[in-house]
Amino acid sequence: MKKFSYKLMRLLSRVPTTRQIAIIISNLFYFKSIKLNFIDEKVNLINNYNEKKILNELEKDGISQSIFLDKNTVSKIFDYIKDKPVFALRDPKFGYYLKDQKMMEKKLGKEILLAQYNNMENSDIFSEIVNSTFLLSIAKQYLGPSVKKVGSILWWTFPSNVSEQDRIKHAHFYHRDVDDYKFLKIFFYLTDLKSGDGTHIFVKGTHKPGYKEFFEEGLRVKRYSDEQIKYKYSENIYEVLGNAGDGFFEDTFGFHKANTPIQTPRLAFEITYAINDYGVMNDHYSKEELYVHEF
C-alpha cells in the first residue's frame, strides 16, 4: 500500500492544486508526528539568526544557510566512520572500505562517483543530530503538525570521470525532488568545499511551482542542464559554499543539483522531514542485506 501511495504521490504532487489539498488533508487528519524530546543539542545557529528568520528565508527563497555543527561533533563523526564500510552507488551489495577504493572501482569496471554509509542512526552521534530539538522545531513549523522524520543519508562524492548517465542518476543535473507533497531537507557539509568543487547548487524561489511551471515541465520528474537553468533563472542560482560542519535547510522541491568534485572528495549528511512516510527514504538494512567486499 505504501509503495502505491508513493507512486501516486510522485504523480499527483506535480499538480499545484492537488499538492495543496494533500498538504491540508495530511495536517488535518494526522495520526502520529514527532515529539520534541529534549536531548544534548548538537546543532548551532549562525550569529544573527533565529527561527523566524530561518522560516522567512525558507518561505521566500526555499533555502536558509543558517546552522552548523561544531568541530568536536564533526571530529566524533569521523572517529565513528573511520572503520565503517561504504556502499558504492548506494547499492547494499557493493560494500567496501575506503582504503580499497581503487580495487572496488576495478571490480565495478568504472570509477565511483558516490558511496554511502548505512544504518547511521544506530550511532549516538548521528541519532543526536537527527533528533535535534531545534531541527524538529523548524521542520514542524515549516511542514505542519503531521511532520515525520523519514530518512537520513551520509555519503561521499568523489572526483571521478563518469558517464553523463551516472551523473544524472546521482543528482548532478538540475532537478526537483518529489519525496512528498511537502518536505524539508537539512544538509551538513562534513568536509571543506571550494567553489565548483563538490558544492551544492540551489535555484532560489523555485520551490513553489505553479501552473505555469506545471505546463512547462509536465508530470514526469526531469533533469535539466546548466544551460537550461541559467537561461531561465540566472539571477537566482545560489552556490552553497562552506566548511566542515556548515549546514542549511532546503526545500528541494526547488531546482537543485550537486557539483561533481574536481579535486577533493565531499562528505555530506542529509536529513529529510516530510508530512508522510512512505518507507523509501531511509538507509536501514539488515546484516543479511549488506555485503562488504574484502580485498
Summary of the structure (lengths in Angstrom):
residues: 295
radius of gyration: 18.8
end to end distance: 41.1
largest distance: 53.7
contacts: 907
relative contact order: 0.23
helix: 35%
strand: 23%
